[in-house]
Amino acid sequence: MEIRVLHLGLIKTNCYLLKSDKAAVVIDPGFIRDGVFEFLNENQDKERLILLTHAHFDHIGGAADLRSRTGVKIGIGKDDAPALSDRRLNLSEQFHADIEPFLPDISFESGEKFNVGDIDFKVIFTPGHTKGGVSYLSGDCLFSGDTLFESSAGRTDFPGGDIRALKKSLKKLMSLPGSVKVYPGHGDFTTISRERENNMFVW
């Protein structure tokens, strides 16, 4: 699986483009950029999907437009799905982001396994930053959204945030093999073993 990252918007949200022989997946298209549309358009012969780790504006902002332009479905964790159409919960009201409410095509359950073409995923329920945030595990790659960062963790002072839930989510992620590579919603890549040793939020 080939992984490419685009840094989108002023907040520099990490948007991941995953490509294999039979699949093309976009994770967290928070803002529209030509490269994201072109990626899906160039891979029309493959199974495609748009995945959202959580429903904050800087991760979802470009998803509905991308769907309308390509026909590719959108998936998100079940408990964050309502926030896609709630401007207070997705912070578009607070940050004056112009995002029209929309609904997902797929709502994932905790622990659910699914595949896009030849790429397998497992949904890990990781609330705390939001009520229903999820991380996606594919092989030895974890797409952690805003739950786990390099040497840091997601903030919990927005609507739906819960520090106790976040701590449980971090503990769950720390139980993964140390070799798992972490691709967060912002900032640099890391590994589970590196975060066990250096991240004060997981102690």
Secondary structure as UniProt FT lines:
FT   STRAND          2..8
FT   TURN            9..12
FT   STRAND          13..19
FT   STRAND          23..27
FT   HELIX           34..42
FT   TURN            43..45
FT   STRAND          47..52
FT   HELIX           57..60
FT   TURN            61..62
FT   HELIX           63..70
FT   STRAND          74..77
FT   HELIX           78..85
FT   TURN            87..90
FT   TURN            92..96
FT   STRAND          106..108
FT   TURN            110..111
FT   STRAND          113..116
FT   TURN            117..118
FT   STRAND          119..125
FT   TURN            131..132
FT   STRAND          134..138
FT   TURN            139..140
FT   STRAND          141..145
FT   TURN            146..147
FT   STRAND          148..149
FT   TURN            150..151
FT   STRAND          152..153
FT   TURN            159..160
FT   HELIX           163..174
FT   TURN            178..179
FT   STRAND          181..184
FT   STRAND          190..191
FT   HELIX           192..198
FT   HELIX           200..202
//
